[in-house]
């Protein structure tokens, strides 16, 4: 099994809701690291390195295009 890779980092939970919907519609494999902790303690998001969008390596380029299309390219911090 391949390791998922970080494609973007967000500071707040509200930023990821629309992206979740779009990725679900497209059928991509993904998850948000630190999402649960950020919902309990929002100020910890920065300390944890933000809410990291992790995607399957095969989907990386397609998800990158979606983020750019949705104008989230300012949040695009490829690791």
MOTAPE-V865159 format. One record per helix or strand of 2 or more residues. SS is the DSSP state (a for helix, b for strand). FROM is the first residue (numbers start at 0). LEN is the number of residues. If there is no record, write none. Layout:
# MOTAPE-V865159
SS/FROM/LEN ; SS/FROM/LEN
This chain:
# MOTAPE-V865159
b/4/6 ; a/12/14 ; b/29/4 ; a/34/6 ; a/43/4 ; b/50/5 ; a/56/13
